[in-house]
Amino acid sequence: MFKIYDYIDKNIWDRIVAVNTLSVFLIIVSLFIVSCSNPLVPVDSVEEEKVKSELNDRSFRQFAPSKGAVKRKGVILDFFDSEGKTISLWAQYAEGNTAIQEWEVFANDYRVEKGGSEYRLYFDSPSSHQNLPNKCDNCIETTDISISIRNLFDSDRIEFRVNDPDDSLPSPFPVFTSWTRFSEDEYFD
């Protein structure tokens, strides 16, 4: 008789241990996931000035598939304070020496948020201009467009991503929606 009770007690005990082990495992996994998701929060004014100082008078360019390709997309991020544009996202689609589509989103200032190692730049009161195929001002919806930067203070590892959650950038853009190395370039190169 004791053997049956011992067997039942052992099965119950094994199930309790298994359920508790699974519960602890799920709690640990949940905590890990929550700790890895770094919500973006506004930076203080000192850190914002540090970010803006690091980006001031710099230009970053990227081309897909390459700068010399017959059919190519190009994006330029400029942080030059000129003509009321402190931040500018310029994009072009070209075939050979002919630009087919070209537009720009710009603002005279931007705000900075940070989550983990990512800085996100939001255009303040953005404007837009399309040169090709037709000229128009503010014809591109710019409300939720932002730029993400990783490794900002390491020029050899700096990466960018263009965020366009509403898919408002004109076709065939956006070009770089995943983390991408942009080459730093001279403004008038």
Backbone as numpy.savetxt, mean C-alpha at the origin, in Angstrom:
# Nx Ny Nz CAx CAy CAz Cx Cy Cz
-15.41 -55.30 36.97 -16.21 -54.12 36.97 -15.36 -52.86 36.97
-14.24 -52.87 37.68 -13.37 -51.70 37.71 -12.76 -51.43 36.35
-12.55 -52.44 35.56 -11.93 -52.26 34.25 -12.84 -51.47 33.31
-14.15 -51.70 33.36 -15.09 -50.96 32.50 -15.11 -49.49 32.91
-15.18 -49.21 34.23 -15.18 -47.82 34.70 -13.85 -47.14 34.38
-12.76 -47.87 34.53 -11.46 -47.30 34.17 -11.41 -46.96 32.69
-11.99 -47.81 31.85 -12.01 -47.59 30.41 -12.87 -46.37 30.07
-14.04 -46.28 30.69 -14.95 -45.14 30.45 -14.29 -43.85 30.94
-13.73 -43.89 32.13 -13.06 -42.70 32.68 -11.89 -42.27 31.80
-11.14 -43.24 31.28 -10.00 -42.91 30.43 -10.47 -42.27 29.13
-11.55 -42.79 28.51 -12.08 -42.20 27.28 -12.59 -40.79 27.52
-13.30 -40.60 28.63 -13.80 -39.27 28.96 -12.63 -38.32 29.20
-11.65 -38.79 29.95 -10.48 -37.97 30.23 -9.75 -37.60 28.94
-9.57 -38.55 28.02 -8.90 -38.27 26.75 -9.66 -37.23 25.93
-10.99 -37.31 25.94 -11.80 -36.32 25.20 -11.68 -34.94 25.84
-11.70 -34.89 27.14 -11.57 -33.60 27.83 -10.22 -32.98 27.51
-9.17 -33.77 27.57 -7.84 -33.27 27.25 -7.77 -32.80 25.80
-8.36 -33.55 24.87 -8.35 -33.18 23.46 -9.09 -31.87 23.22
-10.27 -31.73 23.83 -11.06 -30.50 23.68 -10.30 -29.31 24.26
-9.73 -29.48 25.45 -8.98 -28.39 26.07 -7.74 -28.02 25.25
-7.05 -29.03 24.75 -5.87 -28.77 23.92 -6.26 -28.01 22.66
-7.35 -28.42 22.02 -7.83 -27.72 20.82 -8.23 -26.29 21.16
-8.89 -26.09 22.27 -9.30 -24.74 22.69 -8.10 -23.84 22.90
-7.09 -24.35 23.60 -5.87 -23.57 23.84 -5.19 -23.25 22.51
-5.11 -24.23 21.63 -4.50 -24.02 20.31 -5.24 -22.92 19.54
-6.57 -22.96 19.51 -7.36 -21.95 18.81 -7.18 -20.56 19.43
-7.08 -20.48 20.73 -6.85 -19.20 21.40 -5.49 -18.64 21.00
-4.47 -19.49 21.00 -3.12 -19.05 20.62 -3.09 -18.58 19.17
-3.72 -19.34 18.28 -3.76 -18.95 16.86 -4.49 -17.62 16.71
-5.61 -17.45 17.40 -6.37 -16.19 17.32 -5.53 -15.02 17.82
-4.84 -15.19 18.92 -3.98 -14.13 19.43 -2.86 -13.80 18.45
-2.30 -14.80 17.82 -1.25 -14.59 16.83 -1.78 -13.79 15.65
-2.95 -14.16 15.15 -3.53 -13.45 14.01 -3.82 -12.00 14.38
-4.39 -11.78 15.55 -4.69 -10.42 15.99 -3.41 -9.61 16.15
-2.36 -10.23 16.69 -1.11 -9.49 16.88 -0.43 -9.17 15.56
-0.66 -9.98 14.53 -0.04 -9.74 13.23 -0.79 -8.67 12.44
-2.06 -8.49 12.70 -2.80 -7.47 11.97 -2.58 -6.14 12.68
-1.78 -5.31 12.06 -1.44 -4.02 12.64 -2.37 -2.96 12.08
-3.37 -2.58 12.86 -4.28 -1.55 12.35 -3.53 -0.23 12.16
-3.91 0.48 11.14 -3.29 1.77 10.87 -3.83 2.80 11.84
-2.93 3.59 12.41 -3.32 4.67 13.31 -2.56 5.92 12.92
-3.16 7.09 13.11 -2.45 8.33 12.78 -1.18 8.46 13.61
-0.13 8.97 12.99 1.13 9.20 13.71 1.08 10.58 14.35
1.92 10.79 15.35 1.97 12.11 15.97 2.70 13.09 15.05
2.65 14.36 15.36 3.21 15.38 14.47 4.71 15.25 14.29
5.42 14.78 15.30 6.87 14.60 15.19 7.20 13.51 14.19
6.50 12.37 14.29 6.76 11.27 13.35 6.30 11.64 11.95
5.20 12.37 11.82 4.74 12.80 10.50 5.78 13.70 9.83
6.37 14.60 10.58 7.41 15.47 10.02 8.65 14.65 9.62
8.96 13.64 10.39 10.10 12.76 10.07 9.85 12.03 8.74
8.63 11.51 8.56 8.26 10.82 7.31 8.32 11.80 6.14
7.72 12.97 6.30 7.70 13.96 5.22 9.10 14.45 4.88
9.93 14.60 5.89 11.31 15.01 5.66 12.08 13.95 4.87
11.81 12.68 5.19 12.48 11.58 4.49 12.07 11.53 3.01
10.83 11.86 2.71 10.32 11.78 1.34 10.52 13.07 0.54
10.73 14.17 1.22 10.82 15.47 0.56 11.89 15.48 -0.55
11.50 16.02 -1.71 12.39 16.16 -2.88 12.88 14.82 -3.42
12.06 13.79 -3.30 12.42 12.49 -3.86 11.38 12.06 -4.89
11.81 11.26 -5.83 10.94 10.75 -6.89 11.21 9.27 -7.06
10.13 8.48 -7.16 10.25 7.03 -7.31 9.46 6.60 -8.54
10.06 5.71 -9.34 9.45 5.29 -10.59 9.43 3.78 -10.70
8.40 3.28 -11.40 8.32 1.86 -11.67 7.61 1.67 -13.01
8.09 0.68 -13.75 7.53 0.39 -15.07 7.21 -1.10 -15.16
6.13 -1.43 -15.87 5.77 -2.83 -16.09 5.51 -3.02 -17.58
6.14 -3.95 -18.24 7.12 -4.89 -17.67 8.50 -4.27 -17.48
8.85 -3.20 -18.22 10.13 -2.53 -18.03 10.08 -1.16 -18.70
11.05 -0.32 -18.37 11.08 1.04 -18.90 11.21 1.05 -20.42
11.92 0.10 -21.00 12.16 0.08 -22.44 11.22 -0.81 -23.24
10.21 -1.40 -22.59 9.30 -2.30 -23.29 8.46 -1.53 -24.31
8.09 -2.21 -25.40 7.29 -1.57 -26.44 5.94 -1.11 -25.86
5.25 -1.99 -25.13 4.01 -1.63 -24.45 4.31 -1.65 -22.96
4.11 -0.52 -22.30 4.50 -0.45 -20.89 3.57 0.48 -20.11
3.48 0.18 -18.83 2.79 1.02 -17.88 3.85 1.62 -16.98
3.67 2.85 -16.60 4.63 3.50 -15.72 3.92 4.28 -14.64
4.52 4.29 -13.47 3.99 5.06 -12.34 5.16 5.84 -11.74
4.89 7.10 -11.42 5.89 7.93 -10.76 5.26 8.52 -9.51
5.94 8.39 -8.39 5.55 9.03 -7.13 6.52 10.16 -6.88
6.03 11.36 -6.88 6.88 12.53 -6.65 6.52 13.18 -5.32
7.55 13.60 -4.62 7.38 14.32 -3.36 8.13 15.65 -3.44
7.90 16.36 -4.54 8.51 17.67 -4.76 7.45 18.73 -4.49
7.83 19.72 -3.75 6.90 20.81 -3.44 6.96 21.84 -4.55
6.15 21.62 -5.59 6.12 22.57 -6.70 4.71 22.65 -7.26
4.33 23.82 -7.68 3.02 24.06 -8.28 1.88 23.57 -7.40
2.02 23.69 -6.09 0.97 23.25 -5.19 0.83 21.74 -5.08
1.88 21.01 -5.44 1.85 19.55 -5.39 2.97 19.06 -4.48
2.63 18.70 -3.26 3.61 18.12 -2.35 3.74 16.62 -2.59
2.64 16.01 -3.04 2.62 14.59 -3.37 1.90 14.42 -4.70
2.47 13.60 -5.56 1.89 13.40 -6.89 2.06 11.94 -7.31
0.98 11.35 -7.79 0.98 10.00 -8.36 0.64 10.15 -9.84
1.62 9.92 -10.67 1.46 10.09 -12.12 1.53 8.71 -12.77
0.67 8.46 -13.73 0.68 7.16 -14.40 0.49 7.34 -15.90
1.11 6.43 -16.64 1.03 6.51 -18.10 1.05 5.11 -18.69
0.29 4.94 -19.78 0.39 3.73 -20.60 0.90 4.19 -21.95
1.98 3.55 -22.43 2.59 3.97 -23.69 2.89 2.77 -24.56
2.86 3.02 -25.84 3.28 2.03 -26.85 4.35 2.69 -27.69
5.57 2.13 -27.59 6.70 2.76 -28.27 6.94 4.14 -27.70
7.05 5.14 -28.58 7.27 6.52 -28.14 5.97 7.30 -27.97
4.84 6.62 -28.05 3.55 7.30 -28.01 2.80 6.98 -26.72
2.47 8.02 -25.97 1.65 7.86 -24.77 0.19 7.72 -25.19
-0.48 6.70 -24.68 -1.87 6.42 -25.03 -2.81 6.95 -23.94
-2.43 6.71 -22.69 -3.21 7.18 -21.55 -2.26 7.81 -20.55
-2.72 8.90 -19.92 -1.86 9.58 -18.94 -2.74 10.37 -17.99
-2.47 10.23 -16.70 -3.21 10.98 -15.70 -2.35 11.20 -14.47
-2.85 12.05 -13.57 -2.12 12.39 -12.35 -3.11 12.67 -11.23
-2.78 12.18 -10.03 -3.50 12.50 -8.81 -2.49 13.23 -7.93
-2.89 14.37 -7.36 -1.94 15.16 -6.59 -2.65 15.92 -5.47
-1.84 16.39 -4.53 -2.37 17.19 -3.42 -1.25 18.07 -2.89
-1.65 19.14 -2.22 -0.62 20.02 -1.66 -0.16 19.56 -0.28
-0.78 18.51 0.25 -0.33 17.94 1.52 -0.90 16.53 1.66
-0.40 15.80 2.64 -0.89 14.45 2.90 -0.74 14.16 4.38
-1.58 13.23 4.84 -1.50 12.81 6.23 -0.91 11.40 6.27
-0.37 11.04 7.42 0.36 9.78 7.55 -0.24 8.93 8.66
-0.44 7.65 8.35 -0.83 6.66 9.36 0.21 5.55 9.34
0.27 4.81 10.44 1.25 3.73 10.55 0.60 2.51 11.16
0.98 1.34 10.65 0.57 0.05 11.20 1.74 -0.90 11.04
2.37 -1.30 12.12 3.55 -2.16 12.02 4.67 -1.42 11.31
5.19 -2.00 10.23 6.26 -1.35 9.47 5.74 -0.58 8.26
4.41 -0.51 8.13 3.80 0.17 6.98 3.40 1.59 7.34
3.80 2.53 6.49 3.28 3.89 6.54 2.29 4.02 5.39
1.16 4.67 5.66 0.20 4.90 4.59 -0.02 6.40 4.47
0.10 6.88 3.24 -0.04 8.30 2.95 -1.40 8.54 2.29
-2.17 9.45 2.87 -3.48 9.81 2.34 -3.41 11.23 1.80
-3.81 11.42 0.56 -3.83 12.73 -0.07 -4.84 13.62 0.67
-4.44 14.85 1.03 -5.37 15.82 1.60 -5.98 16.63 0.47
-7.29 16.63 0.38 -8.02 17.35 -0.67 -7.39 17.10 -2.05
-7.39 15.84 -2.48 -6.70 15.52 -3.75 -7.42 16.11 -4.97
-6.62 16.33 -6.00 -7.11 16.75 -7.30 -6.59 15.75 -8.32
-7.16 15.79 -9.49 -6.67 14.90 -10.55 -6.69 15.64 -11.88
-5.87 15.14 -12.77 -5.80 15.70 -14.12 -5.53 14.55 -15.07
-6.30 14.50 -16.14 -6.06 13.50 -17.18 -5.62 14.24 -18.43
-4.47 13.81 -18.99 -3.97 14.40 -20.24 -4.44 13.63 -21.45
-4.40 12.31 -21.35 -4.74 11.44 -22.48 -5.68 10.34 -22.02
-6.60 9.88 -22.80 -6.87 10.24 -24.18 -7.60 11.58 -24.31
-8.22 12.06 -23.23 -8.89 13.36 -23.26 -8.42 14.18 -22.08
-8.35 15.48 -22.24 -7.95 16.34 -21.13 -9.17 16.63 -20.26
-8.97 16.50 -18.95 -10.02 16.89 -18.01 -9.41 17.04 -16.63
-10.00 17.93 -15.84 -9.57 18.14 -14.46 -10.59 17.53 -13.52
-10.08 16.87 -12.48 -10.91 16.26 -11.44 -11.97 15.31 -11.99
-11.60 14.57 -13.03 -12.52 13.59 -13.61 -12.21 12.18 -13.11
-11.23 12.04 -12.23 -10.88 10.76 -11.63 -11.26 10.81 -10.16
-12.04 9.86 -9.69 -12.42 9.80 -8.28 -11.18 9.49 -7.45
-10.86 10.33 -6.49 -9.61 10.20 -5.75 -9.81 10.00 -4.25
-11.02 9.85 -3.81 -11.34 9.87 -2.38 -10.53 8.87 -1.55
-10.47 7.61 -1.93 -9.84 6.59 -1.09 -8.48 6.13 -1.60
-7.90 6.82 -2.54 -6.58 6.44 -3.06 -5.52 6.82 -2.03
-4.60 5.90 -1.78 -3.50 6.16 -0.85 -2.26 5.39 -1.31
-1.15 5.73 -0.69 0.13 5.09 -1.00 0.65 4.43 0.27
1.01 3.16 0.20 1.63 2.46 1.33 3.13 2.35 1.08
3.89 2.49 2.16 5.35 2.40 2.07 5.86 1.48 3.17
6.74 0.56 2.80 7.45 -0.28 3.77 8.93 0.04 3.67
9.63 -0.13 4.78 11.08 0.10 4.83 11.43 1.52 4.38
10.66 2.49 4.84 10.81 3.87 4.41 12.21 4.41 4.63
12.83 4.05 5.72 14.12 4.64 6.06 15.30 3.77 5.61
15.05 2.83 4.71 16.09 1.97 4.14 15.98 2.03 2.61
16.73 2.93 1.99 16.62 3.16 0.54 16.83 1.92 -0.30
17.59 0.94 0.22 17.84 -0.28 -0.54 16.66 -1.25 -0.50
15.76 -1.07 0.46 14.65 -2.02 0.62 13.28 -1.37 0.53
13.20 -0.08 0.26 11.93 0.63 0.26 10.98 0.04 -0.78
9.71 -0.15 -0.38 8.70 -0.71 -1.27 7.43 0.13 -1.17
6.68 0.13 -2.27 5.46 0.92 -2.35 4.30 0.04 -2.80
3.11 0.53 -2.51 1.89 -0.09 -3.01 0.87 1.02 -3.21
0.19 1.00 -4.34 -0.88 1.96 -4.60 -2.18 1.31 -4.14
-2.90 1.98 -3.23 -4.16 1.47 -2.69 -5.32 2.18 -3.38
-6.17 1.40 -4.01 -7.33 1.93 -4.72 -8.51 1.01 -4.42
-9.05 1.06 -3.19 -10.08 0.09 -2.79 -11.37 0.18 -3.61
-11.66 1.32 -4.19 -12.89 1.48 -4.97 -12.68 1.28 -6.47
-11.46 0.87 -6.87 -11.12 0.70 -8.29 -11.50 1.93 -9.11
-11.13 3.10 -8.62 -11.50 4.33 -9.30 -10.44 4.85 -10.26
-9.22 4.30 -10.19 -8.19 4.73 -11.13 -8.51 4.19 -12.52
-8.29 5.01 -13.55 -8.67 4.61 -14.91 -7.93 3.37 -15.41
-8.59 2.64 -16.28 -7.98 1.49 -16.93 -6.83 1.99 -17.80
-5.70 1.34 -17.89 -5.35 0.02 -17.36 -4.70 0.07 -15.99
-4.97 1.08 -15.21 -4.37 1.24 -13.91 -5.34 0.73 -12.85
-4.92 0.54 -11.61 -3.59 0.81 -11.09 -2.59 -0.26 -11.48
-1.37 0.13 -11.55 -0.32 -0.78 -11.98 0.20 -1.63 -10.83
0.41 -1.02 -9.68 1.10 -1.70 -8.60 0.24 -1.77 -7.35
-0.56 -2.82 -7.26 -1.44 -3.00 -6.11 -0.83 -3.95 -5.07
0.33 -4.50 -5.36 1.04 -5.33 -4.38 2.38 -4.63 -4.09
3.05 -5.09 -3.05 4.32 -4.44 -2.67 5.31 -4.54 -3.82
5.87 -3.40 -4.20 6.74 -3.30 -5.37 7.90 -2.36 -5.07
9.07 -2.75 -5.54 10.24 -1.87 -5.45 10.14 -0.81 -6.52
10.19 0.43 -6.14 10.24 1.55 -7.07 11.68 2.05 -7.09
12.18 2.36 -8.25 13.53 2.92 -8.35 13.48 4.40 -8.04
14.46 4.86 -7.28 14.54 6.29 -7.04 15.22 6.91 -8.25
14.70 8.04 -8.68 15.16 8.64 -9.92 15.23 10.15 -9.76
15.97 10.77 -10.65 16.00 12.22 -10.69 14.67 12.73 -11.19
14.25 13.87 -10.72 12.94 14.41 -11.09 12.83 14.66 -12.58
13.85 15.19 -13.21 13.77 15.52 -14.62 14.54 14.54 -15.49
14.67 13.30 -15.07 15.40 12.28 -15.83 14.57 11.82 -17.03
